[in-house]
Amino acid sequence: MTELAYTEPKPKIIAGATGDWELVIGLEVHAQIASNSKLFSGASTKFGAEPNSNVSLVDAAMPGMLPVINEYCVEQAVRTGLGLKAKINLFSRFDRKNYFYPDLPQGYQISQLYHPIVGEGEVLVDMEPGVARRVRIERIHMEQDAGKSVHDMDPEMSFVDFNRTGVALMEIVSRPDIRGPEEAAEFVRKLRQILRYLGTCDGNMQEGSMRADVNVSVCKAGTYEKFRVADDFSILGTRCEIKNMNSMRFIVQAIDYEAKRQIAILEDGGEINQETRLYDPVKGETRSMRSKEEAHDYRYFPCPDLLPLEIEQAWVDDIQAGLPELPDAKKARFVSDFGMTEYDAGVLTADVTSASYFEKVAAGRDGKMAANWVINELFGRLNKEGHAITESPVSAAQLGGIIDLIGSDAISGKIAKELFEIVWNEGGDPAEIVETRGMKQVTDTGAIETAVDEIFAANPDKVAAAKEKPNMAGWFVGQVMKATGGKANPKAVNEIIRKKLG
């Protein structure tokens, strides 16, 4: 499938007291691998279980317990890499990242620093039709999640829930290619969309199964191009990391605040300290959490309990062959096959379930009409009532049946909307409803002509006026539709009236 043509959006420029500034943003997205069991144990990953009920002896770091790699998690990481057009490393290895915190029972995290399973890839971030930023992916590595500290249950004590401990994560690291807060949010949204299409992460940010660390720095306008050419980070300003962002809206707000904070410091003659910060959505500001650690601070070394991962190209090829059609390819196909706009194709492919629903409705039917009904009538009603597509009272088969009735001239567009309302509230087969409730439109030209003649006879002055001003013919159309209870075929009504008016 040929890709749609795009131009890059302009970078966001922030005006300062001493000149214009540019933003430089990179993201590290932690995506929980969709798997029923954890990365190194058979414990359940089910969300919402009773605290400390999904914890194996391995997760709890009991003496003598050894990790055993979950092959399915490896497969999911490879599938993700392939979906992001990334290089799959046939050799990878796990390392220990050493730090001490109450929610980390081992005293280290098993991760992949030196030899990640996935190398360089890319994500095309859509900003608007025809405008997109191509963001490079530096790497994807697997690691185990930590537990959860709970501080609000007792005024004097903190509690720890180890259910999340050992859950498999993919850390997806971008290059500093993102140039504005909205782009950063759209990058996370697009990444979540791809992962959901692949089935490798559910992307539920409210449950913590997808969260982002946002690295922000600022530089004088024009500096970024020098960095891109030289690929030299020293040209850019010192970055700060905003930790654990789980909302697109908060990502935009946090970057906006952090950029202005850094610019104010630099213009006042100060220096930016490289550090990790947290965003407070109530106050709308970032605050310091700790100084930014480097790799050597964690004393990384190869995990002695796990052999290196060596996978075969044939296995990777099998996974590649089983990949589904991904959002960009599906959107391009919808534009070419159904003749719809790029905007409509983007709306329909935004969610894998919505795209599947549309394709069932459009099968063997007019694609433009199907898109119009799915986007305007169905999505509009779902949004109004706060339903997801999976909760739609109108099935794809039922909506397709309504479109078939329009296409066969059995009903008009106006009657179709009334029929949609009935199906939404009561269910049932659209064709049977039309038959049993007498909703078929009148296509008998003789009956329509009789109605037109009666209205003409009752309104001779309007007939004379309409012959002088043809645009007044619309009044007669409305009267005929009213006289027939809205069931007359509008096309036939218009033709008969035009003919009689000469």
Beta strands, then each sheet from edge to edge (+ up, - down):
strand 1: 13-16
strand 2: 19-32
strand 3: 91-92
strand 4: 95-98
strand 5: 108-111
strand 6: 121-128
strand 7: 131-144
strand 8: 148-150
strand 9: 159-161
strand 10: 168-174
strand 11: 210-220
strand 12: 240-245
strand 13: 275-280
strand 14: 285-291
strand 15: 301-302
strand 16: 309-310
sheet 1: 1+ 2- 10+ 7- 6+
sheet 2: 1+ 2- 11+ 12- 13- 14+
sheet 3: 3+ 16-
sheet 4: 5+ 4- 15+
sheet 5: 8+ 9-
end
